[in-house]
């Protein structure tokens, strides 16, 4: 898949409707990712589903989904109208359901399929996320792979004990790329006056600045473990953060919470800041910076 | 102590006073300097129950109010609250009304839609504007803010569909008559909030007569600060919680779903007027 620029709208943000994805592409995103698409209609959790605390965002949206037919309507609208490639994110409760959703979603002809195996907010319904165990992560990716000809990106969780094992497993299962990482935690925020957790789901995944150093370490480790291209996600809100992620090994960066900190123009701002850094630092192409934070021999030790 | 960062967390406030506004409509007053603009909204949190958006319906230097109509589980829970109870407030959020540039503020409110407009009327009066307030509803008992608006010395025109008080008919019919007879001296803008069929009519009338207008729109809002994407409208893809809830006439005319459909919390489109 060819990106317009290295900034990708991460899944779960401004991705409910096709026209919203088109609007984000109009604001400069190099590619846009839909909200994760599932088979059946779900309302998601009650409010509050998203809060900003002093060091980041915390969310438990709960995978709302209008059902596959409506999701495909939104996806088709985005694919037909977006000036940037559209990545269709999908979720499911079983590996075989992943296959069913992948087959349906592929008919809408997105540029790529993201396999969301790492949502931390639906454990009570779905059980442990696939992305926490190498075998279940691989099974989900294999099911998608068997049902589509589109390139596949697997979205990994920072909560896995060894994210490199998961990355290797999805690589062997046929993933063409990995996106790392989904939100961290889950965490919790308690209001001390009512003595209650604020999120309706009580717990939620952490993103934004608090996630950034962890995401960076995950991408750094994954880069050493696999040959797949990596979309680095977690606290990207500036050119500086994006470049650090690229130097850790990412080929592109995902942006979500960054929209809260920098507005919807964050994509063009980050691109401009990356360009300024490259001009001053003597880099002519992004490729020259990918993985350069590693010692020279690191990539040979796989 | 609590350090001050940029956050979106509820501030717990005690309800100072509760006023009965009209049938099934109550106003909750809070002692807090909110610093909102007319048209902006707050998120009202009832711990462990839910959190929903409400337009600011009144504000002065040390207090503000929101107005809640009992329409479902959440608003019924709000109506059971008593003065002294604590609730959470986030915000203010969204884009408010621009009225500084106009001499004549012509307001069209449909029932409970009067909430942000009553705040606008107060602010516009304070700035010496000429304010006309067309307040419409199905029947007399559905008209909120009658006392406050009469005391504020706005030119108040009440309209009811059943003729139980004021003019019998629709608020938009009265708007059309006023605009047709308008002498065009001084700058004028129309401000509207209410049922979507009414807003559609306001858009058509104002576009035909080349009159400026701003409309406050409603969609299902989750985060309230422009991240989750739940309230985006077709085909512009703009966020009602961020680029709205107040939009200008041309923006409203470009929102193709206006008066046609909206999305449920799952994101499914349903025809305007359908419940689920």
Interface residues (C-beta under 8 A of the other chain):
Chain A: X13 X14 X15 X16 X17 X18 X19 X20 X21 X22 X23 X24 X26 X35 X41 X42 X43 X44 X46 X47 X48 X49 X50 X51 X52 X53 X54 X55 X57 X59 X61 X64 X65 X66 X67 X70 X71 X73 X74 X189 X191 X193 X194 X196 X198 X200 X256 X257 X259 X260 X264
Chain B: X3 X5 X6 X7 X8 X9 X10 X12 X43 X45 X47 X48 X49 X50 X51 X52 X86 X88 X222 X223 X225 X226 X227 X228 X229 X230 X232 X233 X234 X235 X236 X237 X238 X239 X263 X264 X265 X266 X267 X268 X269
